[in-house]
Structures are given as C-alpha cells and as structure tokens.
Amino acid sequence: MNEEKFWSIIEKAGAPDQCSPEDQCCLIVESLSELSKQELIDFENIRLQLLNKAYTWPLLKACFIVLSYVSDDVFEDFRNWTILNGMQRFYKTLKDPDFMVRYIAVEDPVEEISGEPLMMVCEEAWEGDIEELEEEYIYPSAPDIIDEWPPKEELQKEFPNLFDKFWNEEMVKKIHDPE
C-alpha cells in the first residue's frame, strides 16, 4: 500500500464534517477488512508516519486554541482527527494550521474533535492475533518540540481565525488556573 491508497480509504469514508469520526472509522474498518495482513500493516505504518509529520509546534499551538487544553493524548487524538479530514485538508493544515477554521464544523470541539477511533481501525479489521500486526508496526520517534509557550496575544496574531472562533478564555482559566 502507498500513501495514495491510504488517503483513498480515508476519503472514501467521508470526513468529520460529514459524519462522526466513529462512523467514519467504521467505514474505514469495512474497507480494511478486505485487505491482506501486509496491507493492514502498511496502512498503519503510513498513519504513524503522517501522525509524526503532524507533530509540529504550530499544530500543537492550534490544538490548544481549539480545545483550550493540550496533553500528549489530546494532541495525538487531534492529529488523528486531522488525518481523518483527508489528504488536501491535512497537508494544507500542516502548512497553515489557521486553515482548519474552514472545515471545523462542530459545536463542542472538546467532545467532537477526536481521532481516537482511527488508532484501532487495523486491529478491528484484522481477524487474527493482533500481536501479529503490532510487531510489524514502525513507530517513528516524535520530533522534539522545544519552545517557550507564547502568551495568548501571540497565539491570536499567529492564528487569528482559529483564535476568533475557538478561543475560550473561561475554559482556559478553569483548566489552567483552578482556584
């Protein structure tokens, strides 16, 4: 499997602004269930490479703006959700995370933006021993992101559209400055 086929499977299932990530991943599992073991391994390895490619400082800051919080797990879910949006959106978002404002169509980002279901599609499609798949996955090392967290004014300047639509001062204070 190559990246083109990977994206074809993702996009055939829709996008999170057309259906829930859970429903989209059910359709992905259906497509994957027709593939060989090696194709499932290839699919997962491509997903892991894309996830690693999306491990960027700008996307991490954008994730914080949209969700008011970020952790390793939250950022991983967010990056998987970005993958679920398809190839064109994924690469445009990597180039300019502020682009996401054009396709985020949710009422509650914290509850609705999750790519967690994408993490298990190969295992759900596989009928055999899951360890047979997992032992062949290639986990790239995450790049180091070492930078000072910017004040909100810098976030607003860097991502004006996301900031205007999603910045939730009350939630940020509630999560980060509990009294």
N, C-alpha and C positions, 0 to 999 in steps of 0.2 A: 504494500500500500504506500502511496505517496501522499504528500500534503494536499494535492488537488482532490483526491478521492476522500480524504479525511473531511475537507470542507464540504464536499458534495453531500456526505452523510449528515453533517451538522445542519446544513442549509435545507436539505430535504425535509427535515423535521420541523422547520419553522424557525421562529425567533422568539425571545421572551416578550416582545411587544405584541405577539400574535397569540401566544398561549403561555401557560405557566412553564417554568423550567422543568418541573416534574413531568408534565405531559410531553414536552419536547424530548426529554430524556427517555421516556417510554418508547417513543417513536425511534429514537436512536438505537435503543436496545433491540427493537424489532429488526432494524436494518443490519445490525451487527450479528444477530443470531444466525444469519445466513452465511457468515464469513468463516474462514478457516482459523485455526488457532494462531497461526503466524500473522494473519491479517489483524486479529484482535490485539496481538502484542504490538504490531506496528501502529495501530490506531492509538493505543495508549501511549506509546513512546512519542508519537507526534504530539499528542495532547500535553505530555510532560515537557516537551521542547517548547511548545507555544506558551505554556504556563511560565516557563523560565524566561522566555523572551519578554513576557509582560511584567516581569519582576523589575520594575523601574521606579525611580524616585518620583517622577511626575505622576505616574498612575497611583502610587501609594498615597500621595497628597490628594489626588482627585477622589480616591476611595474614602478618605477621611471627610472630605467636604460633603459627599453624598450621604454617608452613613453616620456621620458625627463621631465615629469611633473606628479604630483600626487595631487589629492584632494579627498574628501570623495566620490564624484560621480564617478570620474575616477577609483578609487580603487574598488568601488562596481562593475562597469562595467567589470573591469579586472578580478575580482574574478568570476563573472558570466561567462565570456568567458572561464576561466579555467575550470569551470564545464562543459561547452559545449564540451570540449575536451575529455570527457569520464572519467570513473572511474580510469582506470590504470594511465593515464596521470595526473589526478587530484591528486591522492594520492602520486605519485612519485614527482610531483611538490611541494606538501606540505613538503615532506621530503627534497627535494633539488631543490629550485627554478631555479638553473642553468640548470636543466634538460630541461626546456622549450625550450632552444635553439634547441633541437632536433625536435620540432614539430611546431615552429612558422614559418609559410610559407607565409609571407606577404611582400609586397614591401613597404607599408607605415603603420607602426604599429599604428600611431595615428588615421588614418582613418579606418583601417581594424580590429583592435583588439577591439571588443566591444561585451559585453554580454548583453547589454541593452535589446534586444528583449526577452531574457529569463525571464525578470521580469514580463512580461504581458501574458505569454502563458496560464495560467489557466483562467484568465479573458476573454481572447479571445476564449477559448474553451467552456466557460460557456454560456448557453442560458438564464439564469435567471438574477436576480438582483445581481450585482457584490458585493454589500454590504453583501449579504448572505454569500459569500465566505470570504471576507476580515475580517468579525467579528470573524471568527474562525481561522485565521492565528495566529501563535505563533511566535512572534518576539523576538529572544534571544538577550540579552544585548551584545553589542560588547565588547570584552575584551579591557582593557586599554593597549595601547602601549606607554610606556614612555621610551624614549631613546634619546640620542643625535644623530642628523643626522651626519652620517660619511662623511669624505672627499671622493672625488672620488677615491683616491688610495685604500682606504679600500673597497669600492664597487667593484673595479676591482679585488682585492685579493679574496673577498668573492664569487664573481660571474664572474669568468674570461671569460667564454664562452659567456654569455649574454653581458658582457661589450664589448668584442671584436666585437661582431656582431651588437650591437644596440646603444652603447653609442654615442651620438650626441652632442659633445661639443658646436657646434654653436647653436643648438636649446636650450640647457640648458642655455647658456648665454643670448640668445634672450628672453627666457621666464622669467628667474630669475634675470637677471641684465639689465633690459631695460634702455636705456640711454635717 
